[in-house]
Amino acid sequence: MIEKRRLGNTGIEVARIGISSSFGAPTDVFRAALDRGCNYFTWGTFIKGRSSAFRDFVRQLCREGRRQELVIGLLSYSHSALLGDRFLKSALTQMGTDYVDGLILGYYPKRPPERVMEWAGRAKKSGQVRAIGLTTHNRAVVAPLVEEGIIDYFHIRYNAVHRGAEQDIFPHLGEGRPGIVSFTATSWGQLLKEKKMPAATPAPSAGDCYRFVLAQDEVDVCMMGVKDLPMFEANMKAIESGPMTPEELERMRAIGDHIYR
């Protein structure tokens, strides 16, 4: 089973591998993930919308009385309190549940407007939302929001190519820190392409990319994007082989530096 921990100071227990529902995976992938201990799932993206397979998966789990086994992060791109509220209520109805564990505000290159934060706060106070998240590519926005204490957890980019969070985010989390969820462990597939590699260096597997991210203790959850069950099983086999050695980590950093240049 995959390691579990608290998502920052939220009190919510999560597996260190999360599953994005945005890559066309069928319902059996989500069931297999839950069976392997992966309980954090995200629903909704700016481009591809909401997965009907994931919706059906949640509805079935709710009918089985197993809603509490899931930690659902709902991505909201409504930069409007009115539209955001409609989106949240619609999502709850579609999934057949009365709450989501995380309402993830995105994408925000700067602090969300006060009206959005007030709406998210009301949703949390009402019990429709357990924690407020924020997703961003702008690392500079995170430290001030950590200082304010208004965001419970962050979705950030972190991989062997993009390691800026090691300087700009992780050292600033402090005591009682917010949760950290990372995405694009493969750097949008760059780390898997042989043509991107240094000379005479084979490309790492997706599983290796996840193992690299998991070596960073500040990362509570590393998101995985999978299309089918064989892809999920291959990734999990690599992850369950154990932590990366110092030599493997150094190799991944060298590959990342080569691609970043």
C-alpha positions in Angstrom: 0.0 0.0 0.0 1.1 3.5 -0.7 2.3 5.7 2.2 -0.2 8.0 3.7 0.2 11.3 5.7 -1.7 14.4 6.7 -2.2 17.0 4.0 -0.3 19.8 5.7 -2.4 21.2 8.6 -5.8 20.2 7.2 -6.1 17.1 9.3 -7.1 15.2 6.1 -5.2 11.9 5.6 -4.0 11.4 2.0 -2.0 8.9 0.1 1.2 10.4 -1.4 0.1 9.5 -4.9 -3.0 11.3 -6.1 -5.0 10.5 -9.3 -6.1 13.2 -11.8 -9.4 12.3 -13.6 -8.5 14.5 -16.5 -6.7 12.0 -18.8 -9.6 9.9 -20.0 -9.2 7.0 -17.5 -12.2 4.7 -17.2 -13.8 3.9 -13.9 -11.8 0.7 -13.3 -8.6 2.8 -13.0 -10.1 4.8 -10.1 -11.3 1.6 -8.4 -7.8 0.1 -8.8 -6.2 3.2 -7.4 -8.5 3.2 -4.3 -7.8 -0.5 -3.8 -4.1 0.3 -3.8 -4.6 3.0 -1.1 -4.6 6.1 -3.4 -7.5 8.1 -2.0 -6.8 11.7 -3.3 -8.5 12.4 -6.6 -9.1 15.7 -8.5 -12.0 16.5 -10.8 -12.3 19.1 -13.4 -9.8 21.0 -15.5 -9.8 24.2 -17.4 -9.4 22.5 -20.8 -11.1 19.1 -20.6 -13.8 19.7 -18.0 -15.2 17.0 -15.7 -14.7 13.3 -16.3 -18.0 11.4 -16.5 -16.2 8.2 -15.5 -15.0 9.8 -12.3 -18.4 11.2 -11.6 -19.9 7.7 -11.9 -17.2 6.3 -9.7 -18.0 8.7 -6.9 -21.7 8.2 -7.3 -21.3 4.4 -6.9 -19.0 4.8 -3.9 -21.6 7.0 -2.3 -24.3 4.5 -2.9 -22.1 1.8 -1.3 -21.7 4.0 1.8 -17.9 4.5 1.1 -17.8 8.3 0.5 -15.5 8.7 3.5 -12.8 6.6 1.8 -12.4 9.3 -0.9 -10.6 12.7 -0.7 -11.9 14.7 -3.6 -10.3 17.9 -4.8 -12.6 19.9 -7.0 -10.8 22.3 -9.4 -12.7 25.6 -9.9 -11.7 28.1 -12.6 -14.6 30.5 -11.9 -12.9 33.8 -10.9 -16.4 34.9 -9.8 -18.1 34.1 -6.5 -21.5 33.8 -8.2 -20.3 31.4 -10.9 -18.1 29.5 -8.5 -21.0 28.9 -6.2 -23.1 27.6 -9.1 -20.2 25.4 -10.2 -19.7 23.9 -6.7 -23.4 23.1 -6.2 -23.6 21.6 -9.7 -20.6 19.4 -9.0 -21.9 18.2 -5.6 -25.2 17.2 -7.3 -23.5 15.4 -10.1 -21.3 13.4 -7.8 -24.1 12.6 -5.4 -22.3 14.0 -2.3 -22.9 17.0 -0.1 -19.3 18.0 0.3 -15.9 18.0 -1.3 -12.7 17.7 0.7 -10.8 20.4 -1.2 -12.0 23.4 -3.3 -9.0 24.2 -5.5 -9.0 27.7 -6.8 -7.2 28.2 -10.1 -5.2 29.2 -11.9 -4.1 32.3 -9.9 -0.8 34.1 -10.8 -1.6 36.4 -7.8 -3.7 36.5 -4.7 -7.3 35.6 -5.5 -9.8 38.6 -5.2 -11.4 39.1 -1.8 -14.8 38.2 -3.2 -13.6 34.8 -4.3 -11.9 34.2 -0.9 -15.0 35.2 0.9 -17.1 32.8 -1.1 -14.6 30.0 -0.6 -14.6 30.8 3.1 -18.4 30.6 3.3 -18.4 27.3 1.4 -16.0 25.9 4.0 -17.9 27.3 6.9 -21.1 25.7 5.6 -19.5 22.3 5.4 -19.6 22.0 1.6 -15.8 22.2 1.6 -13.3 20.9 4.1 -10.3 22.7 2.9 -9.4 25.6 0.5 -6.7 24.9 -2.1 -5.1 27.1 -4.7 -3.2 26.0 -7.9 -0.7 28.3 -9.5 2.4 28.3 -11.8 3.7 31.5 -10.1 5.8 30.4 -7.2 6.2 33.9 -5.9 2.5 34.0 -4.9 2.8 31.1 -2.5 5.0 32.5 0.3 2.8 35.6 1.0 -0.4 33.4 1.0 1.3 31.0 3.5 2.1 34.0 5.7 -1.6 35.1 5.5 -2.8 31.6 6.3 -5.8 31.8 4.1 -5.0 28.8 1.9 -5.1 25.3 3.4 -3.1 23.7 0.6 -1.4 24.4 -2.7 -1.2 22.6 -6.1 2.2 23.5 -7.6 4.4 22.4 -10.4 7.4 20.3 -9.3 9.6 17.8 -11.2 13.2 17.2 -12.1 13.1 20.0 -14.7 11.2 22.6 -12.7 12.7 22.5 -9.2 12.3 26.2 -8.3 10.0 25.3 -5.4 13.0 24.0 -3.6 14.1 27.6 -3.1 10.9 29.6 -3.5 8.3 27.6 -1.7 9.5 24.7 0.5 11.8 26.8 2.8 8.9 29.2 3.5 6.2 26.7 4.6 7.0 27.0 8.4 5.4 25.3 11.3 1.8 24.1 11.0 2.4 24.4 7.3 -0.2 24.2 4.5 -0.4 21.0 2.4 1.6 20.7 -0.9 0.3 18.8 -3.9 2.6 18.6 -6.9 1.5 18.2 -10.6 3.2 17.4 -13.9 5.9 15.0 -12.5 6.9 14.2 -16.1 7.2 17.9 -17.1 4.3 17.5 -19.5 6.1 14.4 -21.0 9.4 16.0 -21.6 11.2 13.7 -19.2 10.0 10.7 -21.1 11.3 11.7 -24.5 14.6 10.1 -25.7 15.4 13.1 -27.9 15.4 15.4 -24.9 18.0 13.3 -23.1 21.7 14.0 -22.7 23.9 11.9 -25.0 23.9 8.2 -24.2 21.4 8.6 -21.4 18.1 6.6 -21.5 14.9 8.4 -20.7 13.4 7.7 -17.3 10.0 6.1 -16.9 7.0 7.9 -15.7 7.3 5.8 -12.5 10.9 7.2 -12.0 9.5 10.7 -12.3 7.0 10.1 -9.6 9.7 8.5 -7.4 11.8 11.6 -7.9 9.0 13.9 -6.7 8.2 11.6 -3.7 11.8 12.0 -2.5 10.9 15.6 -1.7 9.5 15.4 1.8 7.6 18.7 1.6 5.4 17.2 -1.1 2.4 15.6 0.5 0.8 14.3 -2.7 2.3 13.8 -6.2 -0.4 13.8 -8.8 -0.5 11.0 -11.4 -2.2 11.3 -14.8 -3.1 8.0 -16.4 -5.2 6.9 -19.4 -5.7 3.2 -18.6 -5.2 0.4 -16.1 -1.9 -0.9 -17.6 -0.4 2.6 -17.4 -1.5 2.9 -13.8 -0.1 -0.6 -12.8 3.2 0.1 -14.5 3.6 3.4 -12.6 2.6 1.8 -9.3 5.1 -1.0 -9.8 7.9 1.5 -10.1 6.7 3.5 -7.2 6.4 0.5 -5.0 10.0 -0.6 -5.8 11.1 1.9 -3.2 12.7 5.3 -2.8 15.3 6.5 -5.3 19.0 6.1 -4.3 21.2 9.2 -4.2 22.7 8.2 -7.5 19.3 7.9 -9.1 18.2 11.3 -7.8 21.4 12.9 -9.1 20.8 11.3 -12.5 17.3 12.8 -12.6 18.6 16.2 -11.6 21.2 16.1 -14.4 18.5 15.1 -16.9 16.3 17.9 -15.6 19.1 20.5 -15.9 19.8 19.4 -19.5 16.2 19.8 -20.5 15.8 23.1 -18.7 18.8 24.7 -20.5 
